[in-house]
Amino acid sequence: MKTLRVASLITGTAALLLSGAAMAGVNVGINVGVPAPVYVAPAPVYVPPPPPPVVYQPAPVYGAPVYAAPAPAIVIGWHGDRYWDGRRYWGRDEWYRHHRDWDDRGHWDHDRGRHNGWR
């Protein structure tokens, strides 16, 4: 009895090891998987070109435009060899003859040369 058991064990083991081709089969499986995350570059942004500039026709002119001359600038003082005092031009020698109380150093000489000792 013992030999029968050992013989059937050896025969079964040999059948299992030697019949690998008999165990081949076809498997049908259904897989529902989650895809891996994928980085996709953003789509480029397209901006339409600006509209062309608007050009208006100027208003019709029915007469010639009137331009006012600027007011003359009145600058009191020496202009070359003439002096303008706001009313008229003076020549340099005429100015000195008319304004004898003007001192040579550029000071007004109101006391006509009498300095009372302070000079």
Phi and psi in degrees as GROMACS dihedral restraints (atoms count N, CA, C in turn):
[ dihedral_restraints ]
;  ai    aj    ak    al  type     phi  dphi    fc
    3     4     5     6     1   -69.4    20    10
    4     5     6     7     1   -37.3    20    10
    6     7     8     9     1   -68.1    20    10
    7     8     9    10     1   -35.4    20    10
    9    10    11    12     1   -65.0    20    10
   10    11    12    13     1   -40.6    20    10
   12    13    14    15     1   -65.9    20    10
   13    14    15    16     1   -44.2    20    10
   15    16    17    18     1   -66.8    20    10
   16    17    18    19     1   -39.3    20    10
   18    19    20    21     1   -67.6    20    10
   19    20    21    22     1   -41.6    20    10
   21    22    23    24     1   -69.4    20    10
   22    23    24    25     1   -32.4    20    10
   24    25    26    27     1   -67.4    20    10
   25    26    27    28     1   -43.5    20    10
   27    28    29    30     1   -67.0    20    10
   28    29    30    31     1   -40.7    20    10
   30    31    32    33     1   -66.5    20    10
   31    32    33    34     1   -42.6    20    10
   33    34    35    36     1   -65.1    20    10
   34    35    36    37     1   -40.7    20    10
   36    37    38    39     1   -66.1    20    10
   37    38    39    40     1   -42.0    20    10
   39    40    41    42     1   -65.6    20    10
   40    41    42    43     1   -37.6    20    10
   42    43    44    45     1   -65.9    20    10
   43    44    45    46     1   -38.3    20    10
   45    46    47    48     1   -68.6    20    10
   46    47    48    49     1   -41.0    20    10
   48    49    50    51     1   -75.0    20    10
   49    50    51    52     1   -36.6    20    10
   51    52    53    54     1   -87.0    20    10
   52    53    54    55     1   -14.3    20    10
   54    55    56    57     1  -106.5    20    10
   55    56    57    58     1    50.6    20    10
   57    58    59    60     1   -67.2    20    10
   58    59    60    61     1   -31.6    20    10
   60    61    62    63     1   -71.3    20    10
   61    62    63    64     1   -27.8    20    10
   63    64    65    66     1   -71.5    20    10
   64    65    66    67     1   -21.3    20    10
   66    67    68    69     1   -88.7    20    10
   67    68    69    70     1    -3.7    20    10
   69    70    71    72     1   -67.3    20    10
   70    71    72    73     1   140.7    20    10
   72    73    74    75     1  -149.1    20    10
   73    74    75    76     1   177.5    20    10
   75    76    77    78     1  -111.5    20    10
   76    77    78    79     1   127.5    20    10
   78    79    80    81     1  -111.0    20    10
   79    80    81    82     1   134.7    20    10
   81    82    83    84     1  -116.4    20    10
   82    83    84    85     1   120.9    20    10
   84    85    86    87     1  -130.4    20    10
   85    86    87    88     1   152.9    20    10
   87    88    89    90     1  -118.2    20    10
   88    89    90    91     1   120.5    20    10
   90    91    92    93     1  -113.5    20    10
   91    92    93    94     1   131.6    20    10
   93    94    95    96     1  -119.2    20    10
   94    95    96    97     1   103.8    20    10
   96    97    98    99     1  -111.8    20    10
   97    98    99   100     1   159.5    20    10
   99   100   101   102     1   -95.0    20    10
  100   101   102   103     1   125.5    20    10
  102   103   104   105     1   -69.4    20    10
  103   104   105   106     1   154.1    20    10
  105   106   107   108     1   -71.6    20    10
  106   107   108   109     1   149.6    20    10
  108   109   110   111     1   -66.3    20    10
  109   110   111   112     1   139.5    20    10
  111   112   113   114     1  -126.0    20    10
  112   113   114   115     1   131.9    20    10
  114   115   116   117     1   -87.0    20    10
  115   116   117   118     1   127.0    20    10
  117   118   119   120     1  -119.0    20    10
  118   119   120   121     1   129.4    20    10
  120   121   122   123     1   -65.0    20    10
  121   122   123   124     1   142.5    20    10
  123   124   125   126     1   -66.6    20    10
  124   125   126   127     1   153.2    20    10
  126   127   128   129     1   -69.7    20    10
  127   128   129   130     1   144.8    20    10
  129   130   131   132     1   -66.1    20    10
  130   131   132   133     1   148.8    20    10
  132   133   134   135     1   -94.4    20    10
  133   134   135   136     1   123.5    20    10
  135   136   137   138     1  -105.2    20    10
  136   137   138   139     1   126.2    20    10
  138   139   140   141     1  -111.3    20    10
  139   140   141   142     1   131.8    20    10
  141   142   143   144     1   -68.5    20    10
  142   143   144   145     1   150.2    20    10
  144   145   146   147     1   -65.4    20    10
  145   146   147   148     1   152.1    20    10
  147   148   149   150     1   -65.9    20    10
  148   149   150   151     1   155.6    20    10
  150   151   152   153     1   -68.7    20    10
  151   152   153   154     1   157.2    20    10
  153   154   155   156     1   -65.4    20    10
  154   155   156   157     1   151.5    20    10
  156   157   158   159     1   -63.7    20    10
  157   158   159   160     1   146.3    20    10
  159   160   161   162     1   -88.7    20    10
  160   161   162   163     1   127.5    20    10
  162   163   164   165     1  -116.9    20    10
  163   164   165   166     1   121.2    20    10
  165   166   167   168     1   -97.9    20    10
  166   167   168   169     1   146.0    20    10
  168   169   170   171     1   -77.1    20    10
  169   170   171   172     1   132.1    20    10
  171   172   173   174     1   -64.4    20    10
  172   173   174   175     1   157.3    20    10
  174   175   176   177     1   -64.2    20    10
  175   176   177   178     1   146.8    20    10
  177   178   179   180     1   -67.1    20    10
  178   179   180   181     1   143.8    20    10
  180   181   182   183     1  -102.4    20    10
  181   182   183   184     1   123.4    20    10
  183   184   185   186     1   -96.4    20    10
  184   185   186   187     1   -11.6    20    10
  186   187   188   189     1  -151.8    20    10
  187   188   189   190     1   168.0    20    10
  189   190   191   192     1   -68.9    20    10
  190   191   192   193     1   141.7    20    10
  192   193   194   195     1   -67.4    20    10
  193   194   195   196     1   147.3    20    10
  195   196   197   198     1  -102.8    20    10
  196   197   198   199     1   122.9    20    10
  198   199   200   201     1  -111.7    20    10
  199   200   201   202     1   131.1    20    10
  201   202   203   204     1   -91.9    20    10
  202   203   204   205     1   135.9    20    10
  204   205   206   207     1   -72.3    20    10
  205   206   207   208     1   141.4    20    10
  207   208   209   210     1   -67.6    20    10
  208   209   210   211     1   151.5    20    10
  210   211   212   213     1   -66.8    20    10
  211   212   213   214     1   142.1    20    10
  213   214   215   216     1   -68.7    20    10
  214   215   216   217     1   142.8    20    10
  216   217   218   219     1   -83.0    20    10
  217   218   219   220     1   125.4    20    10
  219   220   221   222     1  -101.9    20    10
  220   221   222   223     1   112.2    20    10
  222   223   224   225     1  -117.9    20    10
  223   224   225   226     1   114.3    20    10
  225   226   227   228     1   -81.7    20    10
  226   227   228   229     1   131.1    20    10
  228   229   230   231     1   145.2    20    10
  229   230   231   232     1  -168.6    20    10
  231   232   233   234     1   -78.9    20    10
  232   233   234   235     1   134.5    20    10
  234   235   236   237     1  -128.1    20    10
  235   236   237   238     1    93.9    20    10
  237   238   239   240     1    70.8    20    10
  238   239   240   241     1  -119.3    20    10
  240   241   242   243     1  -104.4    20    10
  241   242   243   244     1    14.8    20    10
  243   244   245   246     1  -120.7    20    10
  244   245   246   247     1   152.5    20    10
  246   247   248   249     1  -117.7    20    10
  247   248   249   250     1   129.9    20    10
  249   250   251   252     1  -102.9    20    10
  250   251   252   253     1   122.2    20    10
  252   253   254   255     1  -104.7    20    10
  253   254   255   256     1     9.7    20    10
  255   256   257   258     1   104.2    20    10
  256   257   258   259     1   -20.2    20    10
  258   259   260   261     1  -116.7    20    10
  259   260   261   262     1   -39.9    20    10
  261   262   263   264     1  -155.6    20    10
  262   263   264   265     1   165.6    20    10
  264   265   266   267     1   -88.2    20    10
  265   266   267   268     1   140.5    20    10
  267   268   269   270     1  -113.8    20    10
  268   269   270   271     1   140.3    20    10
  270   271   272   273     1   -75.1    20    10
  271   272   273   274     1   159.4    20    10
  273   274   275   276     1   -61.8    20    10
  274   275   276   277     1   -47.6    20    10
  276   277   278   279     1   -69.6    20    10
  277   278   279   280     1   -34.8    20    10
  279   280   281   282     1   -65.3    20    10
  280   281   282   283     1   -39.1    20    10
  282   283   284   285     1   -63.0    20    10
  283   284   285   286     1   -47.9    20    10
  285   286   287   288     1   -66.9    20    10
  286   287   288   289     1   -33.5    20    10
  288   289   290   291     1   -67.6    20    10
  289   290   291   292     1   -38.7    20    10
  291   292   293   294     1   -78.5    20    10
  292   293   294   295     1   -32.1    20    10
  294   295   296   297     1  -111.8    20    10
  295   296   297   298     1    74.7    20    10
  297   298   299   300     1   -75.4    20    10
  298   299   300   301     1   -16.5    20    10
  300   301   302   303     1   -83.7    20    10
  301   302   303   304     1     6.0    20    10
  303   304   305   306     1   -84.0    20    10
  304   305   306   307     1   124.2    20    10
  306   307   308   309     1   -80.0    20    10
  307   308   309   310     1   153.9    20    10
  309   310   311   312     1   -64.8    20    10
  310   311   312   313     1   -28.4    20    10
  312   313   314   315     1   -83.5    20    10
  313   314   315   316     1     0.4    20    10
  315   316   317   318     1    95.5    20    10
  316   317   318   319     1    14.8    20    10
  318   319   320   321     1  -109.4    20    10
  319   320   321   322     1   150.1    20    10
  321   322   323   324     1   -73.8    20    10
  322   323   324   325     1   133.7    20    10
  324   325   326   327     1  -112.9    20    10
  325   326   327   328     1    80.7    20    10
  327   328   329   330     1   -71.5    20    10
  328   329   330   331     1   -27.6    20    10
  330   331   332   333     1   -94.3    20    10
  331   332   333   334     1    14.6    20    10
  333   334   335   336     1    54.2    20    10
  334   335   336   337     1    46.3    20    10
  336   337   338   339     1    93.7    20    10
  337   338   339   340     1    -8.7    20    10
  339   340   341   342     1   -93.7    20    10
  340   341   342   343     1   105.5    20    10
  342   343   344   345     1  -101.6    20    10
  343   344   345   346     1    -1.3    20    10
  345   346   347   348     1    55.0    20    10
  346   347   348   349     1    32.1    20    10
  348   349   350   351     1    83.2    20    10
  349   350   351   352     1     2.6    20    10
  351   352   353   354     1   -90.2    20    10
  352   353   354   355     1    -7.7    20    10
